[in-house]
Amino acid sequence: MRAVGLLRQLLLSVAIIAVAVVVFVMFVKTKPTAQRAEVKQTKPMVQVQAAHKGSYTVYVKASGVAEPARTVVLTAQVGGRVIQRHSQLVPGGVLRAEQELVKVDPIDYELALPQSEAAVAQAQLLLQQEQARSEAAKQDFERLGDDEIVAKNARALALRIPHLRQAQANLRAANSALQRAKLQLQRTSVQSPFNAVVQSATVQVGAVISPQTPLATLMNTDLFWVKASVPVGMLPFLQIPVHGQKGSKACISSTTSPDPSTQKWQGHVVQLMSNLERLGNMAQLLIAVTDPLRLEQLGSKKRGVPLLVGTQVNLKLEGMTLKDVVTLPAQAVQSDNTVWVVASGNRLQRRRVQVVWQDAGSSVVQRGLSDNEQVVTSVIHAAKEGMVVQLQPPPTGQGKASSSGTNDKKTGTKSL
């Protein structure tokens, strides 16, 4: 009986193994077969710009602070009591050149003038008398006929030459005293040396002043300066005045205005400072702004906003115009000064170019491109020589004008 049981277990195990083998074979024969798909090679889409040579005007951006070109402390040249003061001699008052600002009591100086005139008349009379005596002495000397009678050293005294020279010197001194008296009288009227705005005034009517007493501090309104800092590498692109030439033009706008277009002033470069800025190693330019307060437009409806001292301003300096150059978007030029050009068969070619100007928005190429070559302006990932690409059509309504960017084939302008 035990043998029969073992036989049954053996037959059952064999049957189970046989069924498993049959199932495995059927699974292998009926499994799905993967189909080999055909790999299609895609052509990257690129944007291009036709290379057109033209001119390009460089603009350099800078910033600075407005400051007066001339500031003087007006002082008295004569002493006396102040009897008159200009109504605009107050802080912020606007003055014109040669306006009388302060009047010192002139009575003492008016009384001194006739005395100086009398001294001149007296000196003239004495000179005429001495001239007559000298002429008479000369005639007497000539009648003697023998020069040896009078000693040689006494000859000048005999002709009264020293007396004549003394009289002439006295006349010159009297004339100088008269001119000084007139000048002192003239200086009792203190005038504005130039068109100015009053920064401070200390003189009051009735006050007794002495020479060198400070009266007021005046700021010239004809000219302001803006000291601008620019990278040293930008200087070759700007016009620095030499031998009376006029420097680069500057368009100036306020940094604090909500609408900078309403606060614009014009200026020009007048000087390259001899020292670099301590922070940043930047060159410093002096920009002149004429009529900054726009006083010439005073009373006019078209008068703009005045440029006040201490205003923080932005400057756009007009630089040189580059000739026969191609203007490209900045991303079109690689870091190694190469560009991708779409050649025949829409295949990429790497081209080395000479970049003469580059900023955040544009790259200006002088050599390396021919007219009408298609330069890739979009970013291509994993680009390689000979790669076939597709040209992206320009946006509707943009046409060919868009391919030249800011350079419109003739003249381009760009700011740093």
C-alpha positions in Angstrom: 0.0 0.0 0.0 2.8 2.4 0.8 4.4 1.8 -2.6 1.1 2.6 -4.3 0.9 6.0 -2.4 4.4 6.9 -3.5 3.6 6.1 -7.1 0.5 8.3 -7.0 2.5 11.3 -5.6 5.2 10.8 -8.3 2.6 10.7 -11.1 0.9 13.9 -9.7 4.2 15.8 -9.6 5.0 14.8 -13.2 1.6 15.9 -14.3 2.0 19.3 -12.6 5.4 19.8 -14.3 4.0 18.8 -17.7 1.1 21.3 -17.4 3.5 24.1 -16.4 5.8 23.3 -19.4 2.8 23.3 -21.7 1.6 26.7 -20.4 5.1 28.2 -20.7 5.4 27.1 -24.3 2.0 28.5 -25.2 2.9 31.9 -23.5 6.2 32.2 -25.4 4.5 31.3 -28.8 1.7 33.8 -28.3 3.7 36.8 -26.9 3.3 40.1 -28.9 6.1 41.0 -31.4 7.5 44.7 -31.2 7.4 46.5 -34.5 10.5 48.5 -35.5 9.4 52.1 -36.1 11.1 54.3 -38.7 13.1 57.2 -37.1 12.4 60.5 -38.7 15.2 63.1 -38.6 13.8 66.6 -37.5 15.2 69.9 -38.8 15.4 72.6 -36.2 13.5 75.8 -36.9 15.7 79.0 -36.8 15.2 82.7 -37.2 17.5 84.5 -39.6 18.4 88.1 -40.5 19.8 89.2 -43.9 23.1 90.9 -43.5 22.9 94.5 -44.8 25.8 97.0 -44.4 25.0 100.5 -43.2 25.9 103.0 -40.6 25.4 102.8 -36.8 25.5 105.6 -34.3 26.7 104.6 -30.8 25.1 106.0 -27.7 26.7 105.6 -24.3 24.6 105.8 -21.1 25.9 107.4 -17.9 24.6 109.1 -14.8 25.6 112.1 -12.7 24.6 115.0 -10.5 23.9 118.6 -11.6 26.1 121.3 -10.0 26.8 125.0 -10.7 29.7 125.9 -12.9 30.4 129.1 -11.0 29.6 130.1 -7.5 31.0 133.3 -5.9 30.8 135.0 -2.6 30.0 138.7 -3.3 31.9 141.0 -0.9 32.1 144.8 -0.4 35.0 146.7 -1.8 34.3 149.9 0.1 33.0 150.6 3.5 29.9 152.6 4.6 26.3 152.4 5.5 23.9 150.4 3.2 21.1 152.6 2.0 19.6 150.3 -0.7 19.2 146.6 -1.3 17.7 144.8 -4.3 14.3 143.1 -3.7 15.5 139.9 -5.3 18.6 139.7 -3.0 17.0 136.9 -1.0 17.6 133.1 -1.2 16.2 131.8 -4.5 16.1 135.3 -6.0 16.8 135.6 -9.7 19.2 138.3 -10.8 20.4 139.6 -14.2 24.0 140.5 -14.9 25.0 144.1 -13.9 21.9 144.6 -11.8 22.6 146.8 -8.8 22.2 144.7 -5.7 23.5 146.9 -2.8 24.0 150.6 -2.6 26.5 152.0 -0.1 26.1 155.7 1.0 28.3 157.6 -1.5 28.4 161.0 0.2 32.0 160.6 1.6 33.3 159.4 -1.7 31.5 162.2 -3.6 33.1 164.8 -1.3 36.5 163.3 -1.8 36.3 163.5 -5.6 36.6 167.4 -5.9 39.7 167.3 -3.7 41.3 164.8 -6.0 40.4 167.0 -9.0 41.9 170.1 -7.3 45.1 168.2 -6.6 45.4 167.3 -10.3 44.8 170.9 -11.3 47.5 172.0 -8.9 50.0 169.4 -10.2 49.3 170.5 -13.8 50.0 174.2 -12.8 53.2 173.3 -11.1 54.3 171.3 -14.1 53.7 174.2 -16.5 55.6 176.5 -14.2 58.5 174.1 -14.0 58.5 173.6 -17.7 58.8 177.4 -18.2 61.7 177.7 -15.7 63.5 174.8 -17.4 63.2 176.4 -20.8 64.5 179.8 -19.4 67.4 178.0 -17.8 68.3 176.3 -21.0 68.3 179.6 -22.9 70.6 181.2 -20.2 72.9 178.2 -20.4 73.2 178.4 -24.1 74.0 182.1 -24.0 77.1 181.4 -21.9 78.6 179.6 -24.9 81.2 177.8 -22.8 80.1 174.5 -21.3 83.3 174.3 -19.2 82.1 177.2 -17.1 79.5 174.9 -15.5 80.6 171.6 -14.0 79.3 168.5 -15.8 77.5 167.2 -12.7 75.8 170.5 -12.2 74.5 170.7 -15.8 71.2 168.8 -15.0 70.6 171.1 -12.0 71.3 174.1 -14.1 68.7 173.0 -16.6 66.2 172.2 -13.7 65.8 168.7 -15.1 65.2 167.0 -11.7 62.6 169.7 -10.8 60.8 169.0 -14.1 60.8 165.2 -13.4 59.4 165.8 -9.9 56.6 167.9 -11.3 55.7 165.3 -13.9 55.7 162.6 -11.2 53.5 164.7 -9.0 51.0 165.0 -11.8 50.9 161.3 -12.4 50.3 160.7 -8.7 47.5 163.2 -8.6 45.9 161.6 -11.7 46.1 158.2 -10.0 44.5 159.6 -6.8 41.7 161.0 -9.0 41.1 157.7 -10.7 41.1 155.9 -7.3 38.5 158.4 -6.0 36.3 157.8 -9.0 36.7 154.0 -8.6 35.8 154.2 -4.9 32.7 156.2 -5.8 31.8 153.6 -8.5 32.2 150.8 -6.0 29.5 152.1 -3.7 27.2 150.4 -6.2 27.6 146.6 -5.9 26.4 144.8 -9.0 25.7 141.2 -10.0 28.7 139.9 -12.0 26.6 137.5 -14.1 23.1 136.0 -14.4 22.6 134.4 -11.0 20.4 132.8 -8.4 20.9 133.9 -4.8 21.9 131.1 -2.5 22.3 133.2 0.6 22.2 136.9 1.5 23.4 138.5 4.7 23.4 142.3 4.1 20.6 144.5 5.4 19.6 148.1 4.8 21.1 150.3 7.5 24.0 148.0 8.2 27.5 149.5 8.3 29.9 147.4 6.3 33.6 147.4 5.7 35.7 146.3 2.7 35.7 142.4 2.3 32.4 142.1 4.2 30.4 139.1 2.7 27.1 140.3 1.2 25.7 137.3 -0.6 26.5 134.0 -2.3 25.5 133.9 -6.0 25.2 130.9 -8.4 25.6 131.3 -12.1 22.5 130.3 -14.0 24.0 130.4 -17.5 25.8 127.1 -17.2 25.6 124.0 -15.0 28.0 121.0 -15.0 27.2 117.3 -14.8 30.1 115.1 -13.9 29.4 111.7 -15.5 31.3 108.4 -15.1 31.7 106.1 -18.1 33.9 103.0 -18.7 37.3 103.8 -20.0 36.7 101.5 -22.9 33.9 103.7 -24.1 36.1 106.9 -24.5 37.3 106.0 -28.1 33.6 106.1 -29.2 33.0 109.6 -27.8 34.0 113.0 -29.1 36.4 114.5 -26.5 36.9 118.2 -27.2 40.4 119.2 -28.3 41.7 122.6 -29.5 38.2 124.2 -29.3 36.2 121.4 -30.8 32.8 120.7 -29.5 32.3 117.4 -27.6 29.7 114.7 -27.9 26.1 115.8 -27.5 24.3 114.7 -24.3 20.6 114.2 -23.7 19.9 114.6 -20.0 16.8 113.4 -18.1 15.9 113.3 -14.4 16.0 110.0 -12.6 13.2 111.0 -10.2 10.6 112.2 -12.6 7.6 109.8 -13.1 7.7 110.8 -16.8 11.3 111.5 -17.8 10.2 112.8 -21.2 8.9 116.0 -19.5 12.2 116.7 -17.9 14.9 116.7 -20.6 17.9 119.0 -21.1 20.6 119.3 -23.8 24.3 119.4 -23.1 27.7 118.5 -24.5 31.0 117.1 -23.3 33.5 119.9 -22.5 36.3 118.1 -20.6 37.8 114.7 -19.8 38.8 114.8 -16.2 42.4 113.8 -15.5 41.7 111.4 -12.7 39.7 108.1 -12.6 36.8 107.6 -10.3 38.0 106.0 -7.0 35.2 103.4 -7.0 34.8 101.4 -10.2 37.9 102.7 -12.1 35.7 104.8 -14.4 36.6 107.8 -16.5 34.9 111.1 -15.6 33.5 113.5 -18.2 32.3 117.0 -17.6 29.1 117.8 -19.3 28.0 121.5 -19.9 24.3 122.3 -19.7 23.4 125.8 -20.9 20.4 127.7 -19.4 19.6 124.8 -17.0 17.0 126.8 -15.2 15.4 127.8 -18.5 15.3 131.4 -17.5 15.3 132.4 -21.2 11.9 130.9 -21.4 10.6 132.6 -18.3 7.0 133.7 -18.7 6.5 131.4 -21.8 3.9 128.6 -21.8 6.5 126.4 -23.4 9.0 126.7 -20.5 10.1 123.3 -19.3 11.0 122.1 -15.9 14.3 123.7 -14.6 17.3 121.6 -13.7 18.0 122.1 -10.0 21.3 121.8 -8.3 21.8 118.3 -6.9 19.4 116.6 -9.3 20.3 113.0 -10.1 20.3 112.7 -13.9 20.7 110.1 -16.6 22.7 111.0 -19.6 22.7 109.6 -23.2 25.9 110.5 -24.9 26.0 110.5 -28.7 29.1 108.8 -29.9 30.7 108.2 -33.2 28.9 106.8 -36.3 30.3 103.5 -37.5 30.3 103.0 -41.3 29.8 99.9 -43.4 28.8 97.7 -40.5 26.1 95.0 -40.0 23.9 95.3 -36.9 22.8 92.0 -35.3 20.9 91.0 -32.2 23.3 90.4 -29.3 22.5 86.7 -29.1 23.4 86.1 -32.8 27.2 86.4 -31.9 28.7 83.7 -29.9 31.3 84.3 -27.1 34.1 83.4 -29.5 33.0 86.0 -32.0 31.4 83.6 -34.4 28.0 83.5 -36.0 26.0 80.7 -37.7 25.1 81.4 -41.4 22.5 79.5 -43.4 24.3 78.5 -46.6 23.0 76.6 -49.7 20.8 73.6 -48.9 19.8 75.3 -45.6 23.0 74.0 -44.0 24.7 75.8 -41.1 28.2 77.3 -41.5 30.2 78.8 -38.7 31.6 82.2 -39.6 34.2 84.2 -37.6 33.4 88.0 -37.5 35.0 91.2 -36.2 32.8 92.8 -33.6 33.5 96.6 -33.2 30.7 97.3 -30.7 28.5 95.2 -28.5 26.0 95.9 -25.7 23.1 94.1 -24.1 20.9 94.4 -27.2 23.1 94.6 -30.3 26.4 93.4 -31.8 27.9 95.5 -34.6 30.0 93.5 -37.1 32.5 95.2 -39.3 34.1 92.2 -41.1 33.2 88.6 -41.8 29.8 88.9 -43.5 28.7 89.6 -47.0 25.5 91.4 -48.1 22.3 89.3 -48.0 23.9 86.4 -46.1 21.3 84.8 -43.8 22.6 85.0 -40.3 20.9 82.9 -37.6 19.6 85.2 -34.8 17.9 82.5 -32.6 19.5 80.2 -30.2 20.3 76.7 -31.6 21.0 73.9 -29.2 23.7 71.4 -30.2 24.4 73.2 -33.4 27.1 71.8 -35.6 28.7 72.5 -39.0 26.5 71.2 -41.9 23.3 70.8 -39.9 20.2 71.2 -42.0 17.7 73.7 -40.6 14.4 75.2 -41.5 13.9 78.9 -41.8 11.1 80.4 -39.7 9.0 82.8 -41.7 8.8 86.4 -40.4 5.7 87.4 -38.4 2.8 88.6 -40.4 3.0 92.3 -41.3 6.6 92.6 -40.3 8.1 91.8 -43.7 11.7 92.3 -44.6 12.1 95.4 -42.4 12.2 93.2 -39.3 15.2 91.3 -40.5 17.5 94.3 -40.0 16.5 95.0 -36.4 17.3 98.5 -35.2 19.6 99.2 -38.1 17.0 99.5 -40.8 19.7 98.7 -43.4 21.0 102.3 -43.3 21.3 103.8 -39.9 21.1 102.2 -36.5 21.3 103.6 -33.1 21.8 101.8 -29.8 22.7 102.7 -26.3 25.1 101.0 -23.9 
